[in-house]
Amino acid sequence: MLSVAAVLAESALRRPDHPAVVFAARRITYRELWDGARRYAAALRERGIGPDDKVALLLPNTPHFPLAYFGVLALGAVAVPVHALLRADEIAYVLDDSGATALICAAPLLTEGGAAAAATRTPLLTVMADEEDPRAPRLDALAARSTPIDRHVLRAPDDIAVVLYTSGTTGRPKGALLTHLNVVMNVDTTMLSPFEVTADDALLGCLPLFHTFGQICGMNTCFRAGATLVLMPRFDGPGALDLMVREDCTLFMGVPTMYVALLDAARTDPRRPPLTRAFSGGSALPVALLDAFRETFGCPVYEGYGLTETSPVVAYNQKAWPLKPGTVGKPVWGVEVEIARAEVADRIELLAAGEVGEVVVRGHNVMAGYLNRPEATAEAIVDGWFRSGDLGVKDDEGYLSIVDRKKDVVLRAGYNVYPREVEDVLARHPAIAQVAVVGLPHAVHGEEVCAVVRTSPGATPGPGLGAEIVAWSRARMAPYKYPRLVEFVDAFPLGPSGKVLKRELVSRLGGARGREPEDGAPPPG
């Protein structure tokens, strides 16, 4: 028997007076946070919530998230975090698909959340309201008047703890069923390595807590170690740098877009936080960006790999082995990662080192399945292996490199072009601050390689710079790889985890518009 709720409960016993959460001027100790979570549990229980009931959480990065999250888990109920930027119809889909028995919604999100709850007839509870809100009872007010439950409900290892919805890149979002064992093992394993979180650490909590990276790697691992989580409701580079300096943050976790923003902020702010290590995930981190961050902030950046369906961590660069930039390291303890033949769907055919194929995973981290989707579960978990949908390769030393998403590979004139490989080269161009490579429809080649660029300070976007980038790329990449098209943007469309939404870029840009290059690409052969 175990429970994810023990992550907070045990640290409250070990170090009750240590700050668990810093939020603006508030410093909340572990005793106060666990007491508050048990009060939330009591208030929910009074409204009929119990074991196995699914409770949706539409909450930003404030202390209300851990209070509600651990309050739900303390009851033996199931937490269903909801992306805080969804619209009413999208929230209603999650509520309906999950069968949520209640929605806990922050007052600033009630316009969308309230409409979704009404449409699905889901009982609604609010937090963060200044006054009693006529639309729904205030859960935080009810909790303040409640007597904390005595102890959290113990669960079986294979009981469901959390339902996390995928981003829906291949259709409607699917609810990944994570068990108590999935989450507890991932937290315990990664706390020791790669994250090596100790009770003396302070982590900047800038990743959204409704997402698996911020929730499990960030919040849960931090609380398991008895460390301090410095919450940031909305990320921006200057604000994050200032907050890390003021709160003496030793640990940073972020996605590549956050690293770009911190480097931009560091150009005008000479202060540096006492960071000892940083961890990147969510999408590929160009090696040039990794090097720049290490030089600027004086700490190593460890890149890793995970998925919602794998609780989430699969592999990471870790201190136990030499850091290998450009890779996502080796599998974490208790997890196996191999490369399988991507075109074979009904069985797993493993490939040798050096061969590109689909990344497959098995171990304590693999989800129980997709909620209400047995066919999708059967397609995703084959012969005991989870099929990631990502293309990768392992070298002779066991280091994993992610080549790209299967769906993002550009097929130009019969040749596979892996966007990450092209992005890694382009990231070294001095005029490029950030780049995403996509394939645009082309009448002759099928698809054409297009570099979508946000320029560095001082660089002027336009046809002249675009031609220069094409020529620079042509000298450094094979003829079929380099981008013939360059488009400039002020900002990239981002998903909930900070990933660049390439499908949205393709939709915006439409068909290939650049002139046909003189040299062309070599014919398929």
N, C-alpha and C positions, 0 to 999 in steps of 0.2 A: 504494500500500500504506500502511496506517496501522493504529493500534490504540488503543483507549481506554486501554490500559495505559500509553501514552506520557504521558498526563495526569500520572501520578505519576513515571514514569521521567525525564522531561525536567526536572521541578522538582527532583528529587534530584540531577541534574547541575548545575543552575544555583545552587542554594542548599542544599547538603547539610547544613549545620549549623543551619539555621533550623528552629524547631519546626513540625512539620506537624500534630501532634495533641497536645492537652492533655487528659488524662483523670485526674481526681482529682489525685494528687500526681505523676503521671508526665508528662514532657515528651518526646515522641518526635520526633526530627529526621527530615527528609526522607530522609537517608541510611539511618537505622535502619528507617524504614517501608518503603522500597523493598527494602532488604536482606531484611527479614522477609517481604515479599510474594513475593520470588523464592525464599525458603526454603519457603514454603507451596507454591509452584508445583512445586518439586523433590519435595516429599513427595507431592503429588497425582500427579505424573508417575510416581513409583515405584509408585503404586497403579493405574496403567493409564489415568489421565485424559489426554486429548490434545485436539487441535483439534476443535471442533464438538461435543464432549461437553457435555451440560448438567449443571451442578452447582448444586444447590439450597442456599441459604444461609438458615438459620433462626437469626438472630443479632440481639441487641439493639445499642444504641448504645454499643459498646465498641471499642477498637482492633482487636479480632478481625475486625470487619466489613471495614474497608478492607484488612486483611492478606489475608483470604480472597477478597474481591472482586477485588482486583488480582492476587492469585496465580492465580485462575482465568483472568482475562483475559490474563495474561502467557503462559499456555500456549496461547492461541488457543481456549480453551474458552468456553462460554457461561454467564454468571451468571444464576441464577434466584432472586432474592430472594423470601423468603416472609414474609408478615405474621406478626409474632412473637406475636400473640394468638390465632391460629387454633387450633382443636381438632384432634384426631388425624385425624378423617374429612376435615376440610377440607384439612389438610396432605397427606393421602394423595391427595386429588383432584389437587392441584398436582403432586405427584411423578409420579403416573400420567399425567396429561395432558401434562406436559412431557417425559416420558421421561427423567427425571433419572437419571444414572448414579451419583450419590452425593448424600448429604445431609450438609452440615456443620452441626452443631447445637450450640448453647451448652448446657453442662451444666444450667443452670436450666430449660431448655426441653425436656429429654429425656423428660419424662413424656408429652407429646403428640407430640414429634418422633420419639422412639424407637418409639412405637406405630405411627405412620404409616409409618416406614421398614420396620418388620417386616411390616406389612400389605401393602406393595407390593414387598417384597423388595429394597429399595433399600439399597446399602451405606452404612453410617453411620460418620461421623467426628465426634468431639466436640472442643470447646475449652472452656477456662475451668474444667475439673475440677481439684479440689485433689489428688486421687489418680488413679491409673490406674483408669479406669472399666471394670468388667467387661463393660458392654454394648457398648462400641465403642472402637476405638483413638483415642488423643488426637492430633489433627492438630497442635496447637501443640507438643506434645512431639516428634513426628516431625519437624516443621519445624526445631526448634531443633538437631536432630542432622544436618540435611541441608545439603549444599553448595548455595548459591544457583544457580539456572540463570544462564547467562551473559547472556542478553538475552531480551526478550519476543518472541513470535512475531508477525510482521507479518501483517495480514489484508487482504483486498480490502475496498474501501469498503462493498460491499453484503453482506458477511458479517454474520451475526447476532452481536451482542455481548451483549445482555441480553434476557431475556424477563421482562416485568413484567405481572403479572396484574391485570386490572381488578377493581373492587370487587364486580362481579356484581349491580348494581342492576337489570339487565334479564334476569336468568337466571344460569346458572352462570358463574363468572369465566372470562374469556378471556385468553389469553396474547398480549400485544402484542409483536411482534417488532421490536426496535430494532436497527438496524445500527450498525456502527462509525461510519459517516458521520453517521447521525442524531445520535448522542450527541456525537461530537467537534465537529460543527458547532454544535449547540445550546450546548455548553459554551463554545467559542471566541466565538460571537456574543454570548451574554449576559454573559460576563465583561467585554466591552468596553462593552456597553449592553444592558440597563439597569443591571446590577449594579455595573459599574465597579470590580471587585475588583482590588486591588493587593497587592503582596507585603507591605505594611505592615499589612494588615487582619487583624483577628481576628473570626471569625464564631462565634456561639453555635450549636453543632450540636444543637439540641433537637428538630428534626423527625426522625421515624424514618428511618433510612438505608435501610430496605427499601422505602420509598416514593419515587416519582420526584422529589418536591419536595426532600426532604432529601438524596437520593442524588445527583441530577444537578445541580440548582441549587445545593445546599449543598456537599456533599463534593467533587464533581468540579470545580466551578467554583473553589472555594477552593484545591484542589490545583493546578489549572491555573495559577493566579496565583502560587503559592508562598506563599500566606497561611497563617494558623493556624486550625485547626478546634478549637474548645473543645467537647468532647463532653459531652452531658448525657444519661445513660441514660433518665431518666424526667422529663418536664416538670412543673414546678409553678411558679406565679408567684413566690413569695418566693425559692425556690431559684434560679430563672433570673435574677432581679434581682441576687441576691447574687453569682452566678457571673460575670455580665457586669461587675459592678463590680470584682471581684477580678482578673479577667483582662483588663481594659481592652478589652472588646469594642467594636469600631467599627461592626459590621454585625449586623443582626438579620433573620432570615427566619422568618416564622411564618404560621399560619392565624388567622382572626379569634378563635377561642376562646383562643388564646395571648395575643393583644392584650388581651382582657378580663381575663385572669388577671394580666398584668403591671400593668395599671392598678389592679386591686384591691390588688396588693402595694405599689404606689407610694403608696397612701394612708397606710400605716403605716411605710414605710421611705423616709426623705428622700434616700437616696443615689441617684445617677444615674450610669450608665456613659457613656463618651465616644462614644456612638452618633453617627454622621454621617448615616446613612440606614437605613431599614427597608423591607422588602418583604413584601407580603401576597399570598397566593394560596390556592388550595384551595376557597374559597367566597367569597361576596360580603362585603365589609367595609363596614358601614354608615358613611356619611360622618360621622355624629356620633362614632363610635368613632375614626375616622381623625383628626378634629380634636382629640379629647381626648388621643390619644397624642402628637400633635405638640406640644400645649401642655405636656404633662407631661414628656416626654423631650427636647424641644427639637430634634427632627430630623424631616425629612419622611418620610412613608410613601407608598411607591409601590405602587399596586395593579396586579396583572396577571392574566393568564389563560393557562392551559395545560391539557393533558390527558395522560394516560398515553400515548396513541397518538401524541402529537406531541412526544415526547422531552424535556421536556414543554412548553417555553415557546412561546406563540403571539404574545401581545401584552403590552405593559407600558407604564405611564407611565414616561417617560424624560426625562433632563435636556435632551435635544435639543429638546424641545417643552414648552410650559407644562403644568404639572401640572393635570389636570382631574379633581378628585374626583368619584366616582360612576361613572367610566368605568374601563376596564382599559387605557386608552392606545391606542397604535398598534402595528401588527405589528413584530416584531423584524426585523432585517436578513435578507433572503433568503426571507421568508415573506409570502404573500399571504393576506388574510382578507377574505371577502365575506359577504353575507347572501343566502341562497337561499330560494325558496319552500318552506316546510316540508312542505306536503301533497303535493308531487310527489316520488316516491321513486326513479324510474328515470332521472332526468336532473337536471341542475343548471340551474335558472332563477334568475338573479341578480336581486335587487331593487335599487331606487334608494335613495339615502341617505334616512334617516328612516323607512323601512319595517321593520317587525318580521318576522323570519324566522329560519331556522336558520343558525347560524354554520358556514361551511365554510372549510376551510384547505387550502392547498397550498404545498409548498416542501421544503427539505432536511430538515425536522423530521418529516414524515409517515412513520409506521411502514411496514415492508414488508408487514404484514398481520397477521392473527390466526393463531396456531399451530393447525394441524389444522382450520381453519374457513374453507374457501374461500367458502362461501355468505355467512358473516358479513362476510368481507373485501369481497366484491362489493357487499354492502349498504352498507358503511361508506365505501368509496372509489369514487366515481362520477364519471366524466368527469375523473379526475385530482384530484378534490377529496375531502378527508376530511369526512364529515358528522358534526358534533360531537354532535348531539342536544341542543344548547343553543340557546335563543332569544336573539337579540341584535338590535342596531340600530347602524348607523354614522351619525354626523352628517356635516355638510357639510365638516368639517375632517379627517375620517378617523378620529376617535376611536371606539372600539368600546365599547359598553355591553352587558353580559350581562343580559338580562331575567330569564331563569330556565331551568331544565331543562324540556324539553317535557313530561316526565312530571310535573313539580311544579306546573304551571299549574292553578289552581283554576277550574273551570267552574261559575259560580254563575248560575243563572237565564238561561243562554245567554250570559253575559258572561265573557270571560277576565279572571281576576284574577292578576296576577303577584306571587307572594309577596315577591320582593325589594323591589318598590316599596313594599309595605305595611310590610315590616320596616324600611326606611329611615326611614319616618315614625315608626313606633313607637319606634325607638331613641332618639328625642329626648325621650321621656317620662321625667321624672326618677325615677320608681319602677322603671323597666325597666333591668336590667343587661344582659340578653341576651334575644333573642326569636327564635322561629322560627314562621313562618306556614305552616299546612297547610290542606288541604281535608278536611272530614269529611263522610261521607254524610248526605244530607238528603232526606226524603221529598218535599218540595215543590220545592226549588231544585236538586236533584241533588247539590250540594255546598254546604257552608257554610264561610265563612272563620273559622278559629280561630287565635288568637294564643296560642302556648305561651310562657310568660314565666318567667324567673328574675329575682327582684326585686333591686333595689339595697339596700345595707345601710340598715337603718332602716325600710324599707317592709314592711308586713304583708300577706302574700298572703291572699286570701279574697274572698268575694262583693262586699264593698264596693269594694275596689280594682279588681276585675274590671269592675264597673259604671262606675267612674270612667274606666277605660281605654277602654271602649266609647264612652262619651260624648265623651271627648277625641278619639278617632279619628273619630267621626262628624262632628265639626266641621272636620276637616282632610282628609277623603277623600270621594270620590264615594260615593253611597249603595250601589252594588253592591260597593265595595271594602272598606269598613271591617269589622273583625272583630266579629261578633255574639257570638262565644264567646271566653272567655279561660280558659285553664288554667294552673296554676302548677306548676313543677317545681323541685326542688333542684339538679338537674344534668341535662344533655342527654346522650342516647346519642350517642357519637361513633364515626366510622369511623376507619380507620388514618391518614388524613391530617388528622384533626381536624374533618372536616365533621360537621355535625349530621345524624343519620340520620332524615330526615323520615318515611320509610316505617315506621320503628319507632315513632315518635311516633303516627302514624295508627293503627297496630296497637294501641298501648296505650290510646288514647283512645276508639276505637270510633266509634259514631254520634254525630251532633250532639245535645247534651243541653240547650242553652240555650233560653230562651223565644223565641218568634217576635218579632222587633222590630216596633214599632208602624208604622214607616214602610214596611217592606218594601223591596224593590229594584224599580227600574223594569223593566217588562217588556222582553224582548229586542226589539230593533227595528233 
